[in-house]
Amino acid sequence: MKKEVIDRTGRPVAFNYPPKRIISLCPGITDTLFALGLEQEIVGRTRFCKYPEDRVQSVPAVAGTKDLKLEAILEAVPDLVILEKEENTKEMAELLEQHVPVYVAEVQTVQEAFQMIETMGDLTDRRLEAEKLVLDIQLQFEKLSARAGARAAYVIWKKPYMVVGRDTYIQDVLQRLGFENPFIQKEGRYPAVTPDDFQEARLDTVFLASEPYPFKEKHLDEFRKMAPGAEVVLIDGEMLWYGPRMLEAPDYFIKNLGM
């Protein structure tokens, strides 16, 4: 039967329900769909969709997060293509919706991550599985205690230096952990910053993410010079992905960040 919903950009989306052929162009959403038991329904993913590691490689890669192979997507004859507003581009959505049903999700907070999981359940007739996944994640997050007042920067790029700013899922997680991000005052969700900005921010902690830029041990001294007195910490960026990685994240934070 046909079902019509409104996606997170306000667009009406009509599709065959429940969808039997799904393409996901967001790694966290692909991971979520597998967790909801939709392995047989997923017919396309991005080349960056790496979880669940034991199963995702069996699904053809038909896109990146900022580019796509239209012919490959159309050959898969999807009932529904799922995008995410930040991960994917408006141009991708506009091109795809000329040919196939497209649902655009949006995740900027932990609460919106829970809503995304429940929405995926609603879209795919997996509501009970989605509610259980959300509950399991919430129980894990209850383990965390906040480190109140510590000033922290989460660095995602080099040349130029870029950090996490306002209205992002990662910023919401950092805030829940009790970190104060001085760069949320800057314009943009991932603002570019200078060495002077790092020094003036009076940081207690600098997180260097493993992705999208692969920061490693060799970069630690560079940031220690820019942020004197701050603890510079390498952090697994995948622990800041929404979806099933959220089940692992709290134990990782407790073990590695002393939460």
N, C-alpha and C positions, 0 to 999 in steps of 0.2 A: 504494500500500500504506500501511498505518497504521504510524506510528513513535511510540514513547513515550520521552520523555527526562525528566530531572529538571532544573528550572530553578534559578536561583541563590537562590531562596527556599525550595528543598526541595520544591516542588510537582511532581507528575507531570503531564506534558503530552503528550496523544496528539493526533496530527494527520496529515493526508494528506502522505506523503513521496514525492518532494520537493514542497514547497508551490508551487502555481502562482499563488496569489493571496495576497500578503503585505501587511500594513499595519504600518508602523513608526511608533511614537509617540515616538521619540527622535532628534533631529537627527543626532548622531554615528553612530547605527546606520543611519539612512536613507542617509547618505553612504557608509557601509561597504557596504551592500547594492548600491548602484549600482556601487561599485568592484569588486564580485565578479561583475559582469555580469548583474545581476538586473533590469535596467530593465523588461523585459516582465512580470515577476512582481509588481512593486510597484504596488498598487492604492489605497494610501492613505498619508497622512503627516500631520504636524502643520503648522500655518501657520508654524512657526519652522524647519522643515526647508528650508534655503536652498542646500544643496550636494548634488550638483554643479549650479552655477548654470545651465548650458546645458540641463539635462534635468529637473531636479526639478519645475519649474513645470507640467510636463505631467501630474503626478500630483495627484489631487484632495486638498485639505486637509480632513481629517475630524475634526480635534481640535487642541487646544493641547497643552502638556505637562502641564497640570494640569486640563484639562477636555476633554470629548469630545462628539461628536454621535453618539449611539448609533444613531439611524436611518440616518445616512449610512454608518456602519461596517457595519451589518448589510446594507445594500443592496449593498455591495461584495462580499459573500459571501466573506470571507477564509478561507483554509485555516489561516492563522496570523497572530496579532497579536503584535507584539514590543514590550515595554515595558522601561524601565530603572528600577531601584529608586529612585534619587535623582531622576531627571528626572520620573517620573510618580508618581502617588499610589497607595496601597494600595486606596483606594476605587475607582479606575479599574479596577484589576486584578480586584477582586472583582465589579464590575458586568459587565465584559466576559466573564469566565470562565463566567458563567451562560449565555452565548450562543455563544461561539466559543473555539477553542483559544488560550490566552494563554501566552507564554513571557516571563518576567521576567529580564532580564540585570542585572548589577551591575558597575560599574567604579569602583574607588577608587584604583587604582595604574596605572602604565605597564604592568606585567606583566599585570594584569587586563584592560587594553585589548587586549593581544595575545591573551589567552585569549578575550575577547569576539569578536574578529575570527575566530579559529579556530572558535569555537562557531557563529557565523553561517554559516561554510563548511560545518560538519557538518549544520546544520539544513536547508540549502538545496542540498546536493549540489554544493558549490563548495569542497571542501577544498583542492584544489591552488591555486586562485586565492587563498584565504585565507592559505595558507602563504607564497605569494610576496609578498603585501602585507605580512605581518608581517616577512619578511626584508628587504624594501625599507625599511621604517620603521627596523628595527634598524640597518641600514647608515647611515642618515641620523643616528640618535642617536649613533652612534660618533664623529661629528665633534665632539661637544661636549666641552668641558673645564670642570671645576667651578670655581666661584669660592668657594673654601673660606672659611667663617666669616662672610660678610656677613649681617647681620641684616636681614630683609626682611618687609614686610607686603604682601599682595595684596588690594586693596580692591575689593569688588564692589557696594557699595550705599552710599547716603547717606540720612540721616533714617530710621532710625538708620544710623550707619556700621557696615558689616559687612565682615568679612574672611574669607579662607579659613583654615580651621582643620584639625584632624587628620582622618585617614581620608578624604581627598579626592584625586581624580586630580591636581588642580592642586598641592596640597601635595607630592605625590610628585614631580611634575616639578620644582618649586622645589628640593626636596631633592637631586635628581639634578644640578641646576645648581649646587649647593654653597651654597644660601641656607639660613640658619637662621631659622625662623619662630617668634618668641617667643609667638605667640598660639595655638600648638597646645596650650598648657597650659590654655586656657580651655575651658569646657564647650560642647559642640556643634561641629558640623562647619563652621558658618559663624557664628561668634559675633559679637554686637554689641559694639562697643568705643566708648570715649569719647575726647575730645581728650586727657584726662590719660593714658589708656592708651597713646596714640601717643607722648606725650612720655616716659613712663616706660620704654618699650620700647627706647630707645637704638638706633633704627633707622638703618641705613646706606642703605637703599633703600625707597621706597614705590612700589609698582606700582598705578596707577589703571587698571582694566580698562575696555575699551570696551563691555562688556556683562557682566551684564544691565543695570547702570546705565551710561548713556553718558557716562563722564567725558571731559572735554575740557580744552583749554588753560586755560580760565577757572577751573578748579578747582585748578590747580597751587599758587598762592599760599596757598590755604586749608590745604593739607597741609604746605607748607613751614613755616607758622607752628606747626602742631601737632607737627611732627617736625623741630625745628631741627637743621641739620647733615646731614639725610638728602637723598639725591638722589631727586627725585620724577619718576617716569617714566610716561608714558602707554603702555599696552601693548594690543595687539590681542588681545582676549579669545578670538577664534576660533582663535588659535594655541595655546590651551590646551584645545581640543576634542580628544577621542579619535576614532580612526578615520582616514580618509585625510588630514585636516588635519595629522596627525603627520608626514606626509612633508615638509610645508613648514616645520614649526615649528623644526627645528634651524637651518636657514639664516636664518630670521627672528631667532632668538636670537643667532646669531653676528653678524649685521649690526647689530642694534638694542641688544643688551645687552653686546656685547663678550665673548661667551663663547669 
